[in-house]
Amino acid sequence: MRMETGWVTLTIADEGTVSSAGDLGMSYDQLLINVPTLDAATLAVHVCDTLTGTYAPLYVCNVDGTEEAILAGAGTGGFFWTVPFGFQYVKVVAGAAQNGGPRSIKVKGTRTG
């Protein structure tokens, strides 16, 4: 059985880099991210075990045992992105300030089983 949340909107303020926190309602295996048009930047997924706690970058473990942050390469957005997840609370962090107004990034948790 596949379960998923509705879309949750995270907002990066004008001239900001860190989005508002999002609560998906429960932990999910994957996170689907709808990335709007952005000022060119990398994007990282940050997670926490509480809504108001300290968020940290989400890392994945590679087959060779090394770890790396989950990043979307530098670009101007306009794409969907799916990442391995396992959390309920999420923020998206841009590597460069987003100018010209706030940016709304939509996220949705999905899980199988």
N, C-alpha and C positions, 0 to 999 in steps of 0.2 A: 504494500500500500504506500503510495506517495503522498506526503504531506507538505504543505507550504503555507507561508504567511501571505497576507496581502502585501502590497507595496508599502514601504515605510520611507518617508522623505527625510533625508539628512541635508542640512543647509550649511554651505560654507559662506560666511558673511563677506560682503564686499571688502576687498583688500585683505582677506583672511586666508588661512591655509588649512585649518582644522574644522571639520564639520561638527554640527550638533551631534549628540549621542542618539542612537536609535535602539529601541527595545523591540526585539522580534517576538516577544512573548514566550519563547522557549529556545532551547539550543537546537541548532540545525546543522546537518552534515555539510551543506554547501550554501554559499551566499551568491546570489545573482545580483549584479550591480548594473544599473542603467546609468551610464556616464554621459552627461549632457555635453554640449560644446563648452570648452574651457579655454582659459589662457594656457599656453603650452606648459605642461608640468607632468612629472611622474605622479602616480597615485599609489598610496599604501593603505592597507587595511589595518586598523588598530582595534583591539578588543579589550574587554574587561569582564570580571566576574560580577560586577555590580554596575548599575546605570551611572552612578555618580562617583565611581572610583577613579583610580589612575589608569588610563588606557596605555597600552604598549603595542608595538608592532607585532603582527601575526607572522610567524616564521613557519616554513615547511622544512621537513627533513628530506634531503635527497637520497637516492639509492646508495650513494657512496658514504652516507653518514654526515655529510656537511649540511649546514642549515643556511637558509637565506630568507630575507623578508619577501613577502608577497607584494610585488610591485607591478603596476602597469607601466610600460615604458613611456618615456616622454612623448606627449602628443597633445592634440587639441580636443580630445573627447569625441563624442558622437558614436559610442559603441556600447555593447553589452559585454560584461565580463563575469565569468563564473570562477569562484575560488573555493578550495577546501576550507571548511570553517570549524564547526564544533562549539560555537558560542551563541549567547543570546543578545549581548550588548556590543555595539559596533560604532566606530567612527571611520571616516575616510579622511586621509591627510594628503593634501597636494604639496608637491615639492616647490611650488612657487605661488605667490599671492595671486588671488583671483580678483581682477579689477573690472570695473564696469557694471557692478551689481552682484547680488548674491547668486550662488549656484546651487540648484536643487538636484541632489543625487538620490535616485530611488534605489532601495535595496529590498530584497525578498529572500527569506530563508527557505531552503528546500531540504527534504530528508526522505530517505527511502527506508522501508522496513517496518 
